[in-house]
Amino acid sequence: MRLRLGRNQPMSEAAPTRFEGDPPVADHPNDQAGHALRAPSALHAFNRYEIKYLVPSGKLPELRRELRARLDHDHNGADGGYGVWSVYYDTARLRFYWEKIEGLRFRRKLRIRHYGDRRTIGDGTTVYVEIKQRVNRVTQKRRIALPYARARALCDQRQMIEHLPGQTGFVNEVLGLVSGLDLRPTAATGYQREAYVGRNTDLGLRVTLDHRVRGRDRDFELAAEADNRLVIPASLSVLEFKANDRVPYWLTDLAAGMDLSIARVSKYCQSIEAFGAAPRSIFHIPDDPAEAPAPAATEKA
């Protein structure tokens, strides 16, 4: 199988418009760093255009030099960045996976996500329950912050949970999805994120580099001491440009000048395929450049 790439063809997805709500849920004592990675509110709704690339590790020094000359470090991303840990939900027949592979114009997925050190996660740790959906060429992301125990009660036990008034519609939507579609935890992913933000005329721009993208198909507690398998080769990082209106020309010119190609890559789909839960699609990134079968690397995250 080959990964289908198209050079400099605009792809739009989305992720952050903010709706301010009531005060945030209290932090777990060990979760100050993780929760500080995202400004809390009752409901976040994100709407952005996104373009993804795969970057060979040999090109990272040049890319970092160019980004640092025009952008600032995300204040949470200094000193090596931060971890991003997610548990994805799907049906027994992987409905959300196949909707992504088949490129449906309207599709959704549900996940629980934590930013920071997963070893600090406890029942009171703040996590995010997120619905990410694509409508035509725009991807939207909505989420609420909850203590981890309450997020699991909502998504795993399918219980109505205590929530803020502005969150009722979202909570009902999550309950409708997990109950109506019989969703269950299907894959976990984790990676180290390096983030940059725009300055001056590039305010609202965000650039992320995700390294050592791993996954697992069992032990779906976010803090589980489980082996995480590389689902994208360690020699590749996922680069994403995210903008409210359009990605600046200097960034797309930078990508073209470095001979980077736009990639249709989904960390969730990579995890599903890496563990043999579905046949590998044309978008799967092989472990071996020659696409020969090779044992996958395993490491403790």
KOLDOBA-512193 format. One line per 4 residues: their letters; for each residue x, y, z of N, C-alpha, C. Coordinates in Angstrom, 3 decimals, decimal comma. Layout:
A) X Y Z X Y Z X Y Z ~ ...;
//
This chain:
MRLR) 0,840 -1,200 0,000 0,000 0,000 0,000 0,875 1,250 0,000 ~ 0,394 2,317 -0,615 1,140 3,561 -0,625 0,334 4,655 0,017 ~ 1,045 5,555 0,656 0,408 6,748 1,202 0,169 7,721 0,070 ~ -1,064 8,162 -0,080 -1,394 9,102 -1,152 -1,105 10,519 -0,666;
LGRN) -0,268 11,213 -1,393 0,113 12,569 -1,024 -0,145 13,492 -2,193 ~ -0,471 14,730 -1,883 -0,645 15,714 -2,941 0,089 16,977 -2,573 ~ 0,952 17,442 -3,390 1,779 18,580 -3,038 0,978 19,883 -3,074 ~ 0,966 20,548 -1,910 0,371 21,879 -1,798 -1,071 21,955 -2,281;
QPMS) -1,822 20,894 -2,050 -3,253 20,948 -2,318 -3,934 21,339 -1,018 ~ -4,704 22,429 -0,979 -5,273 22,869 0,292 -6,226 21,847 0,864 ~ -5,992 21,470 2,116 -6,907 20,621 2,860 -7,373 21,408 4,056 ~ -8,630 21,384 4,340 -9,105 22,100 5,508 -9,732 21,125 6,467;
EAAP) -9,325 21,287 7,726 -10,033 20,654 8,815 -10,288 21,766 9,799 ~ -10,616 21,422 10,971 -10,770 22,503 11,899 -10,575 22,084 13,307 ~ -10,429 22,943 14,094 -10,377 22,725 15,500 -10,622 24,050 16,132 ~ -10,351 25,155 16,937 -10,895 26,119 17,816 -11,699 27,186 17,341;
TRFE) -13,745 29,322 17,698 -14,586 30,295 18,229 -14,818 29,892 19,701 ~ -14,631 30,688 20,595 -14,803 30,314 21,982 -16,092 30,858 22,536 ~ -16,783 30,041 23,329 -17,963 30,463 24,050 -17,615 30,409 25,519 ~ -17,514 31,556 26,143 -17,130 31,576 27,547 -18,286 31,116 28,415;
GDPP) -17,972 30,333 29,418 -19,002 29,785 30,289 -18,724 30,084 31,734 ~ -19,208 29,222 32,598 -19,033 29,380 34,015 -17,617 28,990 34,427 ~ -17,260 29,209 35,701 -15,899 28,900 36,140 -15,549 27,450 35,885 ~ -14,249 27,173 35,691 -13,813 25,819 35,370 -13,941 24,870 36,548;
VADH) -13,921 23,574 36,221 -13,914 22,546 37,244 -12,596 22,612 37,993 ~ -12,604 22,354 39,282 -11,395 22,423 40,083 -10,390 21,368 39,640 ~ -9,113 21,722 39,720 -8,056 20,808 39,326 -7,802 19,742 40,372 ~ -7,320 18,609 39,902 -6,714 17,618 40,779 -5,392 18,204 41,274;
PNDQ) -4,961 17,957 42,510 -3,719 18,556 43,020 -2,506 18,270 42,159 ~ -2,477 17,125 41,481 -1,313 16,769 40,669 -1,436 17,220 39,223 ~ -2,468 17,994 38,906 -2,745 18,268 37,500 -2,567 19,734 37,121 ~ -1,835 20,486 37,922 -1,699 21,909 37,630 -1,059 22,137 36,268;
AGHA) -0,007 21,377 35,951 0,678 21,582 34,668 -0,199 21,187 33,503 ~ -0,852 20,028 33,588 -1,668 19,565 32,475 -2,837 20,472 32,194 ~ -3,547 20,916 33,254 -4,712 21,757 33,038 -4,320 23,132 32,529 ~ -3,153 23,605 32,933 -2,714 24,933 32,487 -2,442 24,975 30,995;
LRAP) -2,361 23,832 30,360 -2,067 23,803 28,931 -3,211 24,295 28,078 ~ -4,418 24,354 28,641 -5,568 24,824 27,877 -6,411 25,717 28,762 ~ -6,718 26,936 28,286 -7,567 27,829 29,058 -8,956 27,225 29,187 ~ -9,473 27,063 30,408 -10,731 26,353 30,594 -11,959 27,243 30,408;
SALH) -13,042 26,648 29,983 -14,343 27,298 29,967 -15,382 26,202 29,914 ~ -16,649 26,556 30,090 -17,691 25,534 30,121 -17,781 24,791 28,797 ~ -17,645 25,515 27,700 -17,710 24,884 26,386 -16,777 25,614 25,442 ~ -15,906 24,870 24,787 -15,060 25,434 23,747 -15,582 24,932 22,403;
AFNR) -15,684 25,830 21,430 -16,032 25,414 20,072 -14,979 25,995 19,145 ~ -14,318 25,143 18,374 -13,215 25,567 17,545 -13,575 25,406 16,079 ~ -13,139 26,365 15,277 -13,417 26,349 13,842 -12,191 26,884 13,124 ~ -11,365 26,025 12,605 -10,144 26,471 11,946 -9,876 25,656 10,693;
YEIK) -9,104 26,260 9,799 -8,576 25,530 8,655 -7,238 24,916 9,055 ~ -7,011 23,697 8,651 -5,792 22,990 9,011 -5,186 22,313 7,789 ~ -3,879 22,288 7,734 -3,138 21,569 6,706 -2,090 20,719 7,412 ~ -1,993 19,439 7,018 -1,048 18,522 7,634 0,037 18,104 6,648;
YLVP) 1,244 17,927 7,211 2,379 17,427 6,457 3,101 16,371 7,290 ~ 3,877 15,534 6,639 4,794 14,628 7,323 6,209 15,154 7,126 ~ 6,958 15,277 8,223 8,300 15,861 8,167 9,336 14,821 8,577 ~ 10,273 14,463 7,703 11,367 13,576 8,101 12,213 14,245 9,184;
SGKL) 12,741 13,454 10,103 13,486 14,015 11,229 14,687 14,839 10,782 ~ 15,279 14,495 9,641 16,428 15,243 9,158 16,116 16,678 8,767 ~ 14,837 16,970 8,511 14,449 18,329 8,115 13,976 19,175 9,297 ~ 13,887 18,589 10,482 13,364 19,329 11,638 14,233 20,521 12,033;
PELR) 15,571 20,420 12,058 16,368 21,601 12,443 16,107 22,805 11,552 ~ 16,070 22,602 10,239 15,796 23,709 9,318 14,392 24,260 9,535 ~ 13,435 23,371 9,700 12,056 23,809 9,909 11,938 24,629 11,189 ~ 12,568 24,174 12,264 12,512 24,918 13,536 13,130 26,305 13,385;
RELR) 14,242 26,397 12,687 14,870 27,715 12,498 13,916 28,674 11,801 ~ 13,249 28,200 10,766 12,323 29,057 10,026 11,115 29,442 10,882 ~ 10,585 28,506 11,630 9,418 28,801 12,458 9,766 29,775 13,582 ~ 10,909 29,574 14,224 11,296 30,444 15,338 11,577 31,860 14,882;
ARLD) 11,952 32,029 13,606 12,210 33,377 13,084 10,925 34,170 12,909 ~ 9,783 33,499 12,736 8,529 34,190 12,447 7,449 34,007 13,512 ~ 7,605 32,999 14,372 6,575 32,664 15,349 7,156 32,604 16,753 ~ 6,281 32,609 17,740 6,686 32,456 19,136 6,371 31,049 19,607;
HDHN) 7,144 30,574 20,583 6,805 29,309 21,216 5,484 29,460 21,956 ~ 4,608 28,480 21,819 3,466 28,388 22,721 4,030 28,353 24,144 ~ 3,466 29,164 25,059 4,061 29,249 26,391 3,987 27,923 27,135 ~ 3,131 27,004 26,670 3,083 25,676 27,276 4,034 24,710 26,597;
GADG) 4,598 25,125 25,465 5,374 24,195 24,662 6,874 24,364 24,773 ~ 7,347 25,189 25,703 8,780 25,331 25,879 9,341 24,078 26,558 ~ 10,652 23,962 26,548 11,327 22,849 27,235 10,835 21,495 26,756 ~ 10,754 21,321 25,459 10,425 20,010 24,919 8,964 19,753 24,661;
GYGV) 8,104 20,723 24,898 6,689 20,558 24,596 5,932 19,836 25,690 ~ 4,836 19,192 25,327 3,967 18,538 26,303 3,303 17,331 25,657 ~ 2,845 16,416 26,492 2,184 15,224 26,000 0,723 15,469 25,680 ~ 0,217 14,767 24,681 -1,208 14,788 24,329 -1,672 13,332 24,304;
WSVY) -2,643 13,000 25,143 -3,106 11,629 25,319 -4,602 11,559 25,064 ~ -5,042 10,615 24,238 -6,450 10,547 23,848 -6,938 9,104 23,836 ~ -8,203 8,924 24,209 -8,908 7,659 24,025 -10,057 7,930 23,065 ~ -10,102 7,163 21,971 -11,117 7,343 20,935 -12,212 6,286 21,092;
YDTA) -13,445 6,701 20,779 -14,611 5,826 20,865 -15,129 5,543 19,460 ~ -15,597 4,305 19,269 -16,138 3,936 17,964 -17,124 2,790 18,166 ~ -17,798 2,410 17,099 -18,731 1,280 17,160 -17,953 -0,031 16,994 ~ -18,642 -1,135 17,205 -18,004 -2,441 17,035 -17,522 -2,637 15,607;
RLRF) -18,205 -2,029 14,654 -17,823 -2,155 13,246 -17,007 -0,961 12,756 ~ -16,524 -0,130 13,689 -15,627 0,986 13,366 -16,262 1,987 12,406 ~ -17,456 2,397 12,721 -18,173 3,336 11,857 -17,384 4,631 11,639 ~ -16,846 5,204 12,717 -16,142 6,481 12,579 -14,860 6,309 11,771;
YWEK) -14,182 5,186 11,957 -12,978 4,904 11,167 -13,318 4,880 9,678 ~ -14,363 4,115 9,310 -14,692 3,972 7,894 -15,221 5,269 7,304 ~ -15,916 6,069 8,098 -16,362 7,367 7,582 -15,178 8,248 7,220 ~ -14,119 8,178 8,022 -12,909 8,950 7,717 -12,232 8,414 6,457;
IEGL) -12,049 7,103 6,377 -11,368 6,495 5,235 -12,128 6,776 3,938 ~ -13,461 6,703 4,013 -14,279 6,899 2,813 -14,498 8,371 2,484 ~ -14,044 9,273 3,360 -14,122 10,698 3,079 -15,528 11,265 3,085 ~ -16,391 10,771 3,986 -17,755 11,296 4,059 -17,740 12,801 4,329;
RFRR) -18,671 13,496 3,698 -18,720 14,950 3,849 -19,122 15,369 5,258 ~ -19,917 14,540 5,922 -20,242 14,800 7,326 -19,833 13,572 8,124 ~ -18,966 13,788 9,097 -18,531 12,683 9,953 -18,121 13,231 11,315 ~ -18,170 12,345 12,309 -17,849 12,748 13,677 -16,958 11,712 14,332;
KLRI) -16,303 12,130 15,398 -15,642 11,178 16,278 -15,639 11,749 17,691 ~ -15,592 10,845 18,656 -15,657 11,195 20,072 -14,384 10,735 20,749 ~ -13,843 11,579 21,634 -12,641 11,183 22,371 -12,595 11,872 23,729 ~ -11,815 11,295 24,628 -11,423 11,936 25,883 -9,944 12,261 25,756;
RHYG) -9,553 13,497 26,077 -8,174 13,940 25,846 -7,600 14,608 27,091 ~ -6,310 14,353 27,315 -5,570 15,000 28,406 -4,302 15,627 27,844 ~ -3,982 16,830 28,318 -2,751 17,509 27,940 -1,817 17,514 29,146 ~ -0,601 16,996 28,970 0,358 17,005 30,062 0,906 15,619 30,347;
DRRT) 1,307 15,407 31,567 1,927 14,155 31,995 0,842 13,158 32,378 ~ 0,726 12,075 31,640 -0,347 11,123 31,926 -0,157 10,413 33,257 ~ 1,062 10,418 33,787 1,310 9,755 35,060 0,654 10,482 36,233 ~ 0,220 11,708 36,009 -0,447 12,469 37,072 -1,962 12,299 37,056;
IGDG) -2,499 11,553 36,091 -3,948 11,504 35,910 -4,607 10,686 37,017 ~ -5,588 11,278 37,671 -6,412 10,604 38,664 -7,867 10,940 38,412 ~ -8,755 10,477 39,285 -10,182 10,705 39,078 -10,538 12,181 38,989 ~ -9,805 13,033 39,719 -10,127 14,457 39,717 -9,389 15,276 38,688;
TTVY) -8,534 14,641 37,907 -7,760 15,355 36,891 -8,675 15,913 35,799 ~ -8,421 17,133 35,393 -9,207 17,735 34,322 -8,826 17,140 32,966 ~ -9,815 16,638 32,270 -9,641 16,145 30,901 -10,701 16,822 30,041 ~ -10,652 16,559 28,745 -11,626 17,141 27,829 -12,391 16,036 27,114;
VEIK) -13,702 16,135 27,118 -14,544 15,292 26,273 -14,793 16,093 25,003 ~ -14,432 15,521 23,865 -14,460 16,268 22,610 -15,247 15,534 21,535 ~ -16,011 16,301 20,777 -16,597 15,817 19,525 -15,942 16,601 18,400 ~ -15,289 15,875 17,515 -14,684 16,516 16,349 -15,469 16,059 15,136;
QRVN) -15,927 17,005 14,339 -16,744 16,644 13,184 -16,331 17,445 11,961 ~ -16,540 16,821 10,832 -16,243 17,495 9,567 -17,529 17,728 8,815 ~ -17,721 18,952 8,341 -18,869 19,319 7,523 -18,307 19,896 6,228 ~ -18,453 19,118 5,143 -17,843 19,477 3,870 -16,333 19,660 4,059;
RVTQ) -15,810 20,847 3,837 -14,366 21,050 3,927 -13,934 21,674 5,243 ~ -14,840 21,828 6,170 -14,512 22,456 7,455 -14,700 21,454 8,573 ~ -13,714 21,371 9,455 -13,818 20,509 10,622 -14,024 21,371 11,845 ~ -14,953 20,981 12,670 -15,282 21,722 13,889 -15,008 20,832 15,093;
KRRI) -14,567 21,454 16,171 -14,322 20,699 17,392 -15,013 21,388 18,555 ~ -15,785 20,616 19,302 -16,452 21,119 20,513 -16,030 20,267 21,689 ~ -15,861 20,893 22,842 -15,397 20,124 23,987 -15,787 20,793 25,295 ~ -15,817 19,993 26,351 -16,007 20,509 27,701 -14,943 19,902 28,607;
ALPY) -14,573 20,638 29,630 -13,615 20,168 30,623 -14,371 19,496 31,767 ~ -13,908 18,309 32,156 -14,536 17,550 33,232 -13,467 16,842 34,043 ~ -13,758 16,530 35,321 -12,870 15,618 36,043 -12,894 14,259 35,349 ~ -11,778 13,562 35,368 -11,655 12,315 34,611 -12,733 11,298 34,994;
ARAR) -13,027 11,163 36,274 -14,045 10,192 36,700 -15,403 10,529 36,095 ~ -15,717 11,825 36,017 -17,007 12,218 35,458 -17,040 12,016 33,945 ~ -15,902 12,239 33,294 -15,826 11,996 31,846 -16,049 10,518 31,533 ~ -15,484 9,627 32,346 -15,687 8,196 32,128 -17,129 7,788 32,425;
ALCD) -17,731 8,409 33,443 -19,134 8,094 33,737 -20,018 8,454 32,551 ~ -19,709 9,557 31,892 -20,480 9,995 30,734 -20,238 9,082 29,529 ~ -18,985 8,840 29,206 -18,661 8,139 27,958 -18,658 6,620 28,092 ~ -18,239 6,096 29,239 -18,147 4,646 29,410 -19,395 4,050 30,051;
QRQM) -19,899 4,737 31,099 -21,065 4,217 31,818 -22,376 4,787 31,294 ~ -22,286 5,763 30,390 -23,450 6,339 29,721 -24,450 6,914 30,718 ~ -23,902 7,661 31,667 -24,713 8,249 32,722 -24,827 9,753 32,505 ~ -26,008 10,300 32,824 -26,126 11,740 32,887 -25,288 12,217 34,071;
IEHL) -24,449 13,205 33,847 -23,522 13,660 34,864 -23,863 15,076 35,310 ~ -23,361 15,456 36,456 -23,474 16,836 36,903 -22,658 17,712 35,958 ~ -23,250 18,809 35,500 -22,557 19,672 34,554 -23,080 21,097 34,691 ~ -22,385 22,018 34,063 -22,775 23,417 34,096 -23,933 23,668 33,126;
PGQT) -24,750 24,703 33,377 -25,926 24,939 32,523 -25,606 25,057 31,037 ~ -24,512 25,701 30,707 -24,176 25,880 29,302 -23,690 24,620 28,606 ~ -23,525 23,530 29,360 -23,011 22,296 28,783 -24,094 21,262 28,472 ~ -25,347 21,578 28,774 -26,412 20,567 28,680 -26,563 19,988 27,278;
GFVN) -26,573 20,840 26,266 -26,744 20,356 24,908 -25,625 19,432 24,492 ~ -24,400 19,791 24,864 -23,255 18,961 24,505 -23,301 17,619 25,226 ~ -23,596 17,643 26,529 -23,671 16,396 27,297 -24,743 15,481 26,717 ~ -25,898 16,039 26,363 -26,952 15,225 25,753 -26,514 14,638 24,411;
EVLG) -25,740 15,413 23,654 -25,257 14,903 22,372 -24,297 13,734 22,575 ~ -23,393 13,860 23,547 -22,467 12,764 23,833 -23,240 11,526 24,269 ~ -24,211 11,715 25,178 -25,024 10,575 25,627 -25,758 9,930 24,462 ~ -26,272 10,744 23,562 -26,968 10,208 22,399 -26,045 9,386 21,514;
LVSG) -24,800 9,839 21,361 -23,840 9,106 20,534 -23,442 7,781 21,177 ~ -23,019 7,825 22,462 -22,514 6,602 23,084 -23,628 5,572 23,275 ~ -24,847 6,038 23,562 -25,959 5,105 23,759 -26,566 4,665 22,432 ~ -26,817 5,624 21,557 -27,478 5,304 20,297 -26,631 4,476 19,359;
LDLR) -25,315 4,700 19,369 -24,419 3,967 18,468 -23,646 2,863 19,193 ~ -23,894 2,709 20,487 -23,193 1,702 21,289 -21,681 1,873 21,155 ~ -21,198 3,098 21,418 -19,772 3,379 21,310 -19,019 2,778 22,482 ~ -17,767 2,402 22,214 -16,899 1,889 23,261 -15,468 2,337 22,961;
PTAA) -14,596 2,384 23,997 -13,202 2,748 23,733 -12,593 1,789 22,715 ~ -11,888 2,351 21,736 -11,396 1,539 20,626 -9,890 1,665 20,423 ~ -9,337 2,833 20,650 -7,893 3,034 20,469 -7,450 4,199 21,346 ~ -6,200 4,125 21,790 -5,584 5,220 22,541 -4,374 5,712 21,766;
TGYQ) -4,141 7,019 21,800 -2,973 7,589 21,136 -2,248 8,534 22,091 ~ -0,968 8,729 21,832 -0,179 9,678 22,603 0,996 10,160 21,778 ~ 1,406 11,398 22,022 2,552 11,946 21,306 3,055 13,167 22,058 ~ 4,242 13,613 21,695 4,835 14,807 22,278 4,626 15,960 21,309;
REAY) 4,033 17,033 21,812 3,677 18,161 20,943 4,603 19,350 21,171 ~ 5,067 19,892 20,069 5,863 21,123 20,034 5,001 22,158 19,325 ~ 4,735 23,303 19,952 3,739 24,228 19,401 4,291 25,641 19,280 ~ 3,818 26,325 18,231 4,196 27,712 17,970 2,929 28,522 17,699;
VGRN) 2,980 29,813 18,023 1,827 30,689 17,799 2,277 31,926 17,025 ~ 1,333 32,509 16,281 1,650 33,648 15,441 1,812 34,937 16,214 ~ 2,510 35,871 15,617 2,669 37,206 16,197 2,366 38,240 15,107 ~ 2,115 39,466 15,532 1,856 40,569 14,593 0,738 40,219 13,617;
TDLG) 1,037 40,190 12,333 -0,019 39,931 11,343 -0,472 38,472 11,326 ~ 0,238 37,617 12,045 -0,116 36,196 12,063 -0,839 35,794 13,347 ~ -1,435 36,749 14,038 -2,184 36,402 15,243 -3,318 35,436 14,886 ~ -3,510 34,440 15,702 -4,518 33,417 15,420 -3,940 32,196 14,743;
LRVT) -2,714 32,322 14,233 -2,050 31,189 13,602 -1,446 30,280 14,667 ~ -1,528 28,988 14,448 -0,917 28,011 15,349 -0,269 26,923 14,497 ~ 0,950 26,566 14,856 1,689 25,516 14,159 2,109 24,485 15,193 ~ 1,838 23,216 14,925 2,217 22,157 15,855 3,052 21,104 15,149;
LDHR) 3,978 20,531 15,902 4,786 19,400 15,461 4,569 18,281 16,470 ~ 4,063 17,151 16,037 3,794 16,023 16,916 4,804 14,918 16,639 ~ 5,516 14,513 17,702 6,597 13,551 17,586 6,254 12,243 18,302 ~ 6,876 11,158 17,845 6,743 9,846 18,479 5,264 9,517 18,700;
VRGR) 4,540 9,421 17,624 3,103 9,156 17,691 2,895 7,674 17,987 ~ 2,274 7,391 19,126 2,094 6,024 19,594 0,624 5,709 19,771 ~ 0,329 4,429 19,951 -1,050 4,025 20,181 -1,105 2,673 20,858 ~ -2,300 2,289 21,294 -2,538 0,945 21,822 -4,003 0,596 21,616;
DRDF) -4,291 -0,702 21,647 -5,643 -1,179 21,376 -6,260 -1,864 22,588 ~ -5,756 -1,557 23,778 -6,288 -2,142 25,019 -5,868 -1,241 26,180 ~ -6,331 -1,586 27,397 -5,962 -0,806 28,589 -6,249 0,679 28,358 ~ -7,524 1,010 28,281 -7,910 2,351 27,844 -8,000 3,388 28,956;
ELAA) -7,509 3,068 30,142 -7,309 4,110 31,138 -6,180 5,012 30,634 ~ -6,387 6,317 30,696 -5,366 7,221 30,179 -4,022 7,034 30,883 ~ -4,053 6,705 32,163 -2,822 6,567 32,933 -2,315 5,133 32,994 ~ -2,868 4,226 32,205 -2,483 2,814 32,263 -0,995 2,642 31,966;
EADN) -0,351 1,763 32,730 1,058 1,443 32,486 1,133 0,377 31,400 ~ 0,792 0,766 30,203 0,733 -0,186 29,094 1,754 0,212 28,030 ~ 2,199 -0,797 27,284 3,110 -0,519 26,178 2,368 0,209 25,065 ~ 3,006 1,228 24,529 2,446 1,998 23,432 3,302 1,795 22,201;
RLVI) 2,681 1,371 21,140 3,375 1,021 19,901 3,439 2,231 18,982 ~ 4,580 2,425 18,351 4,688 3,494 17,361 3,741 3,198 16,209 ~ 2,826 4,128 15,916 1,873 3,930 14,822 2,230 4,786 13,609 ~ 3,153 5,707 13,788 3,796 6,443 12,706 5,289 6,287 12,945;
PASL) 6,083 5,972 11,937 7,517 5,762 12,163 8,152 6,910 12,938 ~ 9,063 6,568 13,846 9,714 7,582 14,683 10,489 8,595 13,847 ~ 10,826 8,234 12,612 11,572 9,141 11,729 10,696 10,226 11,126 ~ 9,381 10,184 11,392 8,453 11,177 10,843 7,714 11,903 11,956;
SVLE) 7,541 13,200 11,801 6,710 14,007 12,691 5,541 14,569 11,891 ~ 4,428 14,796 12,570 3,238 15,356 11,920 3,240 16,867 12,140 ~ 3,307 17,607 11,066 3,288 19,067 11,091 1,897 19,547 10,708 ~ 1,353 20,476 11,507 0,028 21,012 11,209 0,053 22,532 11,248;
FKAN) -0,524 23,143 10,207 -0,757 24,580 10,182 -2,241 24,800 10,480 ~ -2,550 25,681 11,438 -3,934 25,909 11,838 -4,186 27,413 11,849 ~ -5,212 27,842 11,119 -5,497 29,275 11,002 -6,994 29,505 11,000 ~ -7,397 30,680 11,467 -8,823 31,006 11,538 -9,425 31,194 10,145;
DRVP) -8,702 31,845 9,247 -9,228 32,139 7,918 -8,473 31,385 6,832 ~ -7,187 31,645 6,724 -6,371 30,940 5,737 -4,952 30,850 6,266 ~ -4,245 29,846 5,820 -2,851 29,681 6,206 -2,005 30,686 5,421 ~ -1,113 31,442 6,083 -0,309 32,444 5,374 0,523 31,835 4,253;
YWLT) 0,712 32,618 3,198 1,469 32,134 2,047 2,905 31,773 2,423 ~ 3,483 32,512 3,381 4,879 32,233 3,707 5,043 30,826 4,290 ~ 3,996 30,330 4,946 4,074 28,981 5,500 3,955 27,914 4,419 ~ 2,998 28,086 3,516 2,868 27,105 2,436 4,085 27,167 1,510;
DLAA) 4,652 28,363 1,320 5,872 28,482 0,525 7,033 27,781 1,227 ~ 7,086 27,897 2,560 8,118 27,215 3,330 8,015 25,707 3,146 ~ 6,793 25,187 3,245 6,593 23,746 3,073 7,008 23,299 1,671 ~ 6,639 24,095 0,665 7,008 23,735 -0,709 8,518 23,787 -0,899;
GMDL) 9,152 24,814 -0,326 10,602 24,947 -0,460 11,363 23,822 0,216 ~ 10,768 23,229 1,249 11,396 22,106 1,943 10,967 20,769 1,348 ~ 10,213 20,824 0,248 9,763 19,623 -0,451 8,881 18,747 0,435 ~ 8,008 19,396 1,231 7,050 18,670 2,055 5,755 18,506 1,272;
SIAR) 5,090 17,405 1,474 3,844 17,140 0,774 2,695 17,027 1,762 ~ 1,557 17,575 1,399 0,368 17,468 2,232 -0,012 16,005 2,382 ~ -0,374 15,624 3,600 -0,695 14,226 3,878 -2,061 14,125 4,522 ~ -2,831 13,168 4,061 -4,103 12,871 4,712 -3,812 11,810 5,775;
VSKY) -3,467 12,271 6,971 -3,057 11,349 8,022 -3,956 11,545 9,243 ~ -4,446 10,463 9,781 -5,256 10,469 10,997 -4,567 9,584 12,022 ~ -4,252 10,139 13,188 -3,587 9,343 14,226 -4,501 8,209 14,690 ~ -5,798 8,476 14,745 -6,729 7,417 15,135 -6,724 6,286 14,112;
CQSI) -6,835 6,622 12,831 -6,840 5,588 11,791 -5,522 4,834 11,768 ~ -4,422 5,536 11,971 -3,133 4,851 12,025 -3,117 3,801 13,135 ~ -3,701 4,134 14,293 -3,734 3,187 15,405 -4,602 1,985 15,068 ~ -5,762 2,228 14,487 -6,659 1,137 14,115 -5,952 0,167 13,160;
EAFG) -5,247 0,699 12,179 -4,597 -0,136 11,180 -3,333 -0,795 11,714 ~ -2,610 -0,102 12,591 -1,368 -0,665 13,120 -1,612 -1,932 13,917 ~ -2,789 -2,038 14,543 -3,099 -3,204 15,357 -3,976 -4,215 14,623 ~ -4,156 -4,011 13,328 -4,873 -4,994 12,524 -6,366 -5,002 12,724;
AAPR) -6,933 -3,945 13,311 -8,383 -3,903 13,509 -9,120 -3,636 12,204 ~ -8,417 -3,117 11,198 -8,998 -2,876 9,869 -7,874 -3,004 8,851 ~ -8,201 -3,345 7,598 -7,156 -3,413 6,563 -6,494 -2,053 6,393 ~ -5,224 -2,055 6,074 -4,523 -0,791 5,890 -5,000 -0,094 4,624;
SIFH) -5,309 1,174 4,770 -5,815 1,944 3,638 -4,651 2,513 2,836 ~ -4,980 3,139 1,733 -3,940 3,774 0,917 -3,298 4,937 1,657 ~ -3,922 5,390 2,751 -3,383 6,514 3,508 -2,487 6,064 4,650 ~ -2,367 4,745 4,858 -1,554 4,273 5,967 -0,079 4,564 5,707;
IPDD) 0,619 4,991 6,753 2,048 5,276 6,650 2,807 4,015 7,041 ~ 3,497 3,371 6,107 4,155 2,104 6,425 5,337 2,288 7,354 ~ 5,621 1,251 8,131 6,781 1,286 9,017 8,082 1,313 8,223 ~ 8,063 0,653 7,083 9,254 0,511 6,257 9,050 1,288 4,964;
PAEA) 10,000 2,132 4,572 9,841 2,875 3,319 9,631 1,964 2,119 ~ 10,184 0,765 2,182 10,005 -0,178 1,089 8,686 -0,918 1,197 ~ 7,932 -0,616 2,263 6,618 -1,196 2,503 6,680 -2,707 2,710 ~ 7,824 -3,198 3,115 7,931 -4,604 3,449 7,471 -4,797 4,882;
PAPA) 6,838 -5,950 5,203 6,406 -6,193 6,582 7,608 -6,097 7,522 ~ 7,396 -5,422 8,619 8,478 -5,256 9,591 7,873 -5,237 10,971 ~ 8,557 -5,757 11,983 8,036 -5,711 13,355 7,933 -4,272 13,827 ~ 6,823 -3,943 14,475 6,605 -2,580 14,955 7,400 -2,342 16,223;
ATEK) 7,909 -1,131 16,381 8,626 -0,788 17,601 7,674 -0,638 18,763 ~ 8,122 -1,004 19,921 7,323 -0,877 21,135 8,146 -0,130 22,169 ~ 7,475 0,775 22,886 8,198 1,506 23,904 7,263 1,881 25,012 ~ 7,822 2,120 26,174 7,035 2,634 27,291 6,863 4,127 27,105;
A) 5,633 4,610 27,227 5,384 6,038 27,077 5,504 6,710 28,421;
//
